[in-house]
Amino acid sequence: MADSTTLDFPSVQAILTSEGIEAHAAEIHGVLTGLIAAGFEFESNDYVAMVNDMLNNAEGLPSKVKSVVKDIYSDIWQKILDDSYSFQLMLPDDDDSIVERGHALGKWVQGFNLGFGLQQNKSATLSEDVKEVLTDFGEIANLSDEVEENEDTEQAYFEIAEYVRISALLCFTELGSAPEAKDKSATLH
C-alpha cells in the first residue's frame, strides 16, 4: 500500500467521514466481499464504479476514498486466499458499544448481500448451503438495533460475526474465482 492507510474499521470510517461520504465502512467491506464471494474476477476494476454508484450517487469518489476502496479490495483478496483463514469482517473494535458493533454487523451483511446480488450470475445454480447463508444473512441484516449491553448479547454477537465470516468464506470457496496463479505473486504481494 502506497500511503500505508491502516485498514481497520476506525481508520476507514474516519476517511469516509472526513471526505463527506455518508457510508459505513462495514457496508463497503461487505459489498466488496460479496462481489468477490460471488465470483467477481480479481482483474476486473468494475467494483470501483459499483461502489461509486452505491456511495456517492455516481458523482465520483474523492481520490482518498477511491484509494482506500482499492486497498480494501486487495486486502480482502489477499486474506480470502490465505490458507490460514486470516479473512476478517471490518467491524468496530471490541471496546465500542455492542449497539454500534451490532449495527455494523448488520450493515456488513446488507453490503455482502448487495455485492453478492450484483455479481451473482443469474443462471448459476446455488447450493443449498449458499442459499441458506443468503437467507440467514437477510435475517441478520434485519436484527434489531435495540440490544442490551450484557454477556449474552456479547456472546451472541461474537457467534453471529464468526458465522458470517465463515459463511462468506464458504460462498467464496463455492463460487469465487481465484486469480490466475501466474498473477498471484505479482499482484497480491
C-alpha positions in Angstrom: 0.0 0.0 0.0 1.4 3.3 -1.0 0.0 5.6 1.7 0.1 3.0 4.4 -3.6 3.5 5.3 -4.5 1.3 8.2 -7.3 -0.9 7.0 -9.3 -1.2 10.2 -12.8 0.0 10.8 -12.0 3.2 12.7 -9.4 4.3 10.1 -11.6 3.6 7.1 -14.6 5.2 8.8 -12.6 8.3 9.6 -11.6 8.7 5.9 -15.2 8.3 4.8 -16.4 10.9 7.3 -13.6 13.3 6.6 -14.3 13.2 2.9 -18.1 13.7 3.5 -19.1 10.3 2.3 -22.1 9.1 4.2 -21.3 5.4 4.2 -20.5 2.8 6.6 -17.0 1.2 6.4 -18.5 -2.2 7.3 -21.0 -2.0 4.5 -18.3 -1.2 1.9 -16.2 -4.1 3.1 -19.3 -6.3 3.0 -20.2 -5.2 -0.6 -16.6 -5.9 -1.8 -16.6 -9.3 0.0 -20.0 -10.2 -1.5 -18.8 -9.3 -5.0 -15.6 -11.4 -4.5 -17.5 -14.3 -2.9 -20.0 -14.5 -5.8 -17.2 -14.9 -8.4 -16.0 -11.4 -9.2 -12.8 -11.5 -11.3 -9.8 -10.2 -9.5 -8.5 -8.5 -12.6 -11.8 -6.5 -13.1 -11.9 -2.9 -11.9 -15.7 -2.5 -12.2 -16.0 -2.7 -8.4 -14.8 0.9 -8.2 -17.7 2.1 -10.3 -20.1 -0.1 -8.3 -19.0 1.3 -5.0 -19.1 4.8 -6.5 -22.7 4.3 -7.6 -23.6 3.0 -4.3 -21.9 5.6 -2.2 -21.8 8.9 -3.9 -24.8 8.9 -6.3 -22.2 8.2 -9.0 -20.7 11.7 -8.6 -17.1 10.4 -8.4 -15.4 9.4 -5.3 -12.8 11.6 -3.7 -9.3 10.1 -4.5 -8.7 9.3 -0.9 -11.9 7.2 -0.7 -11.2 5.5 -4.1 -7.7 4.7 -2.8 -9.0 3.1 0.4 -11.6 1.1 -1.5 -8.9 -0.3 -3.7 -6.8 -1.1 -0.7 -9.7 -2.9 1.0 -10.4 -4.8 -2.2 -6.8 -6.0 -2.4 -6.8 -6.8 1.3 -9.9 -8.9 1.0 -8.4 -10.9 -1.9 -5.1 -11.4 0.0 -6.9 -12.6 3.1 -9.6 -14.7 1.5 -7.0 -16.6 -0.5 -4.8 -17.1 2.6 -4.7 -20.7 3.7 -4.7 -19.7 7.4 -8.1 -18.1 7.0 -6.9 -14.6 8.1 -10.0 -13.0 6.5 -11.9 -10.9 9.0 -15.0 -8.7 8.8 -14.3 -5.0 9.0 -16.2 -4.1 12.2 -15.8 -1.7 15.1 -13.3 -2.6 17.9 -14.5 -4.7 20.8 -14.4 -1.6 23.1 -17.1 0.1 21.0 -20.6 -0.4 22.3 -22.5 -3.6 21.4 -25.1 -1.5 19.8 -22.5 0.0 17.4 -21.0 -3.3 16.7 -24.3 -5.0 16.1 -25.4 -2.2 13.8 -22.1 -2.5 11.9 -22.5 -6.3 11.6 -26.0 -5.7 10.1 -24.5 -3.2 7.7 -21.7 -5.6 6.7 -24.3 -8.3 5.9 -26.5 -5.9 4.0 -23.5 -4.9 2.0 -22.5 -8.5 1.4 -26.0 -9.4 0.1 -25.9 -6.3 -2.2 -22.5 -7.1 -3.6 -23.3 -10.8 -3.9 -26.6 -9.9 -5.7 -24.8 -7.5 -8.1 -22.3 -10.1 -9.1 -24.1 -13.4 -8.9 -24.7 -14.9 -12.3 -28.5 -15.4 -12.5 -28.1 -18.7 -14.3 -25.7 -20.1 -11.7 -27.2 -22.8 -9.5 -26.5 -22.0 -5.9 -26.0 -24.9 -3.5 -28.4 -25.3 -0.6 -25.6 -24.2 1.7 -25.2 -20.9 -0.1 -28.9 -20.3 -0.3 -29.1 -20.9 3.4 -26.3 -18.4 4.0 -28.1 -15.7 2.0 -31.3 -16.4 3.8 -29.5 -16.2 7.2 -27.7 -13.0 6.1 -31.1 -11.4 5.2 -32.3 -12.2 8.8 -29.1 -11.0 10.4 -29.3 -7.7 8.4 -32.7 -7.1 10.0 -31.6 -7.7 13.6 -32.9 -5.0 15.8 -30.5 -2.2 16.9 -32.2 -2.4 20.3 -29.9 -4.7 22.2 -28.9 -4.8 25.8 -25.3 -4.5 26.9 -24.8 -7.8 28.6 -22.8 -11.0 28.5 -25.4 -12.9 26.5 -25.6 -10.2 23.8 -21.8 -10.1 23.6 -21.6 -13.9 23.2 -24.4 -13.9 20.5 -22.6 -11.1 18.7 -19.3 -13.0 18.5 -21.1 -16.2 17.4 -23.0 -14.4 14.7 -19.9 -12.5 13.5 -18.0 -15.7 13.3 -20.8 -17.5 11.5 -20.9 -14.6 9.0 -17.1 -14.7 8.5 -17.1 -18.5 7.9 -20.2 -18.3 5.6 -18.5 -15.6 3.4 -15.5 -17.9 3.0 -17.9 -20.8 2.2 -19.5 -18.7 -0.6 -16.1 -17.8 -2.0 -15.0 -21.4 -1.9 -18.0 -22.4 -3.9 -18.4 -19.5 -6.3 -15.3 -17.4 -6.1 -12.8 -17.3 -8.9 -9.2 -17.2 -7.7 -6.8 -15.1 -9.8 -4.6 -17.0 -12.2 -1.6 -18.5 -10.5 0.9 -16.5 -12.6 -0.6 -13.2 -11.5 -0.9 -14.1 -7.8 2.7 -13.4 -6.8 2.9 -10.2 -8.8 -0.5 -8.7 -7.7 -1.1 -10.0 -4.2 2.3 -9.3 -2.6 
